[in-house]
Amino acid sequence: MGLLFAAGFINYLDRAILSVALPLVSRDLHLDPTAKGVLLSAFFWSYALMQLPVGLFADRISLRWFYAGMFTLWCLACGFTGLATTLGALIVLRVVLGIGESVYLPGGIKVVSLLFESGERGLASGLVNCGTRLGLSLGAPLIAWMLVSRGWHQAFVIFGFGSLLWLLPWFAATSSMSLESTPRELRSGISRIAWRDRNFLGLCLGHLGYSYYWYSLVTWLPDYLVESRHMPIQRAGAFTMIPFMVFSIGEPLGGWIADRLVGFGWSELRVRKWIITASFSSAIALIPAGRMNSDIAAICLIGTASLVGLATGNILALLQLFSPPGEVGMRTGVLNFAGNLSGVAAPLVTGVLISRTSSYIPGFDVAVVLLIVALPAYWLIVGEANETPLRGKDYARTTVQ
């Protein structure tokens, strides 16, 4: 779990360099807001589409080798981005980066389902995804410093190729661990994922709003602080750290709170739904944030709006609760595919809104509205579990046998 956390950290560190470097890249390549939106969106074209096959592979082949191979691909794509000199080259490399990074959530949540009981998965799932948010919160000021001291080309090279060192402890830690494919008798194939599954459909619909909100922040917040609030890039990197840190701490914390309440005998389904509801509601603080004259007040409100992170571990725990054990990787991939349709749309829509209104505020307002509109999906569509899933540790023993 520590290595999956670290991989998530590296995942978003390599992914977020472009968001922090965007003001420098756009000036070098003379990009307007619409072109910047296309560049930010390019990653999600492949990342979203690859969720389906990657989730399927996570249930069927050794995660030890599969995860390592995809990790290597994304690190190389990030490193070679530092050698790019045209918009076209950057777009191609962002597409390749999306292919490689597509493994982190289906592969990571598959491992959680193998090693943890249902009532323990909120914290574990939150930790897997927490690394990504921490990669943004701690990585933003580090990236900003690297950009100023080394330039954006060298920053990509250092972070991309340097990340390959993670492979050494990964192979050492998994040498005696069973992360092999799901036994054939425990998989039912992609046909079982049919949209007739009401619970799964509700989770996917809710994830559209959640992901649109998240990707609006992750792609445009650093650029907003530099271009709209006129902060130097290092100051913007430091301020970006605050909301992303709140988001990253909230992911395992929200899952842990729910796990504890489930341990006291509370209904797992209702506890996780209520935490999702409370966390989504915090996003309303983003609406006044962009209208504040004070930078400090704006960042405090954006930090409050980042309590949405409390929902993450619970969303992923609900996914595992409603998934047959042989389909966890595949269903995680489909859920992430649905969410990353929003990842494709959010940078583009926000870029167009900035071009037409000369303001970042409408783009952030749209993100909040879509998040709140998605909330009823968890209450009106996601219902009771249809079956008692095979528990994580029992499934792990079955896999070993």
QUIZI-V822893 format. One line per field, one symbol per residue. ss: DSSP state (~ for helix, > for strand, _ for the rest). phi: phi as a letter, one per 20 degrees, with the letter a starting at -180 (. if undefined). psi: psi as a letter, one per 20 degrees, with the letter a starting at -180 (. if undefined). A space follows every 10 residues. Layout:
# QUIZI-V822893
ss = ???
phi = ???
psi = ???
This chain:
# QUIZI-V822893
ss = _~~~~~~~~~ ~~~~~~~~~~ ~~~~~~~~~_ __~~~~~~~~ ~~~~~~~~~~ ~~~~~~~~__ __~~~~~~~~ ~~~~~~~~~~ ~_____~~~~ ~~~~~~~~~~ ~_~~~~~~~~ ~~~~~__~~~ ~~~~~~~~~~ ~~~~~~~~~~ ~~~~~~~~~~ _~~~~~~~~~ ~~~~~~~~~~ ~~~_______ ___~~~___~ ~~~____~~~ ~~~~~~~~~~ ~~~~~~~~~~ ~~~~~~~___ __~~~~~~~~ ~~~~~~~~~~ ~~~~~~~~~~ ~~~____~~~ ~~~~~~~~~~ ~~~~~~~~~_ ____~~~~~~ ~~~~~~~~~~ ~~~~~~~~~~ ~___~~~~~~ ~~~~~~~~~~ ~~~~~~~~~~ ~~~~~~~___ ~~~~~~~~~~ ~~~~_~~~~~ __________ _~~~~~~~~~ _
phi = .fffgfffgf gefffegfff eggfffffdl eegfffffff fggfgegfff ffffffffec cffgefffff gfffffffff ffefccffff ffffffgfff ffefegffff fgffdcfgfd effffffgef gffffffefg fffgffffed nfffffffff fffffgffff fffefddece ffggfdddnf ffegffffff fffffffffg ffffffffed ffffffeeel egffffffff gffffgffff ffffffgfgf fffeofffff gfffffffff fffgffffgf defeffffff fffffefggg ffffffffgf fedggecfff ffffgffgfe fffffgffff fffffedlbe fgffffffff ffffgggfee dfdefebeff fgffffffff f
psi = hhhhghhhgh ghghhigggh ighgghhhjl prhghhgggh hhgighgghi hghghghhih rphghggggh ggghgggggi hiiqjqgggg gghhghghgg iihggggghg gghhiqrgii iggghhgghh hghhhgghhg hgggghgghi qhghgggghg hhiihhhghg hghjhjpokr qpqhijqjrh hijqiioggh ggggghhggg hggghgghhi gghghghgil qqhhghhghh hghhgggghh ghgghggggg hhhijqpggh ghghhggggh hihhihgigi jphpgggghg hhggiiihhh hghhghhhgh hjpqhjjggg hgggghgghi hhhggghggg gghghhikqi ghghgggggh ghhighhhhh gocqphroqp qghghghggg .
